[in-house]
C-alpha cells in the first residue's frame, strides 16, 4: 500500500541561517568546500581525500555548490582534467565557519575524539574592497 505523499511545507519566514545550512548541509559539502578553499582538486583526488563518499553523491553535491556560487571549475593545463576550487564566495564562507570548526574541534576533543583538520589552514582573508 503506497504511503500518502505530503509535500514539504514552505517556511513562513526566510531564515538566513537555514539558507547557509542548505548550501553546506549534509555529510560532505562542508568538508569538500574546506578542502577546495585550501587548494584545487580533480574530482578523483577530492573523492580520495574525503574518503567514503560515493561518486554520485560527490558529483551531486559539487553541482549544488556550483549552483550556489561556492565552487567553480577550470580545466588543468596539460591533461585537461577538470579542477574544482572554492570561489571567493566559498572561501569567505569557509573563513566565517572557521570559528565554528574550532569550537567543534574543542567539543570533539572534550568527548575524547582526536580530530585534526585536513591539509593546511586557510590563508588570512584578503582585505575587503569597497
N, C-alpha and C positions, 0 to 999 in steps of 0.2 A: 504494500500500500504506500503510495508516494506521500511524502510529507508536504504540508501546506507551505507555500513559499511566502515569506514575509520580507518585503523589501527593506533595505536599510532606511532608517529614519534620518531625515535631514536635520542637522543641529539647528536649534533656534537662533543662536548667535555664532558667528565665526570666532574661532579661538586661535590666536597666533601660535600658542604652544602646540596645539593639535596640528596646525599646518606644518610646523617644523618636524614634529614627530612623524607625520605621514611621509615626509621627504626622506627620513633616515630610519624609520621604524623597521622592525624585522631583525633577524639574526645577523645579516651580512652587510647591509647598506652602510652603517656607521663604520664598521671595520674596514670595508673596502674604501670608503671615502678618506679615512685617515691615511691608509697606505698610499692612495693616489695623490694626496696632498704632499706627501714626502717625496715621491718620485713617480714618473710614468711607468706603467706596466703593460706588457702584452697580456692578452686575455689568459693564456695558459699559465703564465708566470704569476699573475694575480690570483688565479684559482689555486695554484700550489701554495702560495704564501698564506692564503686564507685557510686552507686545509679543511676539507669536509663539505664544501659547497658543491652542489651539482652544477653541471654546465648550464642547464636550462634555467635554474634559479639565478645564477650569477648573471647570465645574459639578460634575463628579465629585469633584474634589479639595476644593472648598469643602464639599460634603456630608460628606466624610470628616472634615474638620477640625471641622465642626459636631458630628458624632457623637462625636469625641474631646474636645469641650468647649473647643476653641481659638478657634472663630469663632461669632458669633451674628448674627442678622438682626433688622432692625427696619424698619418702614415709614416712609418720609420723608413729612413733612407736606407737603401741597400736592398733589403728583402721585402719592403712594402708591407710589413706586418702592421696591424692596427695597434696603436698605443693609446691607452686610456690614461687620463690625468684629471686632477681636480681643476676646475675653473677658478678664477679669482673668487667668485661667489662661494664655491665649495671650500676653498681654503679659508675664507672668512668664517664660514660656519664651523669648520674644524677648530679654528682658534677660539671661537666663542665656547665651544664644547669642551675645550681642554681643561678648564677648572672642574667641570662635571666629571671628566675622566679621572682627574687627580683625586677627587673626592671618592669616586668609585674604587680606585686603586687602594686607597686607605681603608675603605669598607671591606674589600675583599681580603686584605691582609689581616684586618681585625677578626675576620671569620676563619683565618688560618690558611687562606689560599695565597700562594705566591704568584703574582702576575706581573709581568714586565711588558711595557708597550712594545710593539714590533718596530724595528728599524730605529732610525734616529729621530729625535724630537723635531718639531717644525721650527723653521726659522721664525724670527720675530715678525710681527705684522708690518707690512710696508706702511709708510706714512699715508694718511688719507688725503685724497686730492679734493679740494673744494672748488 
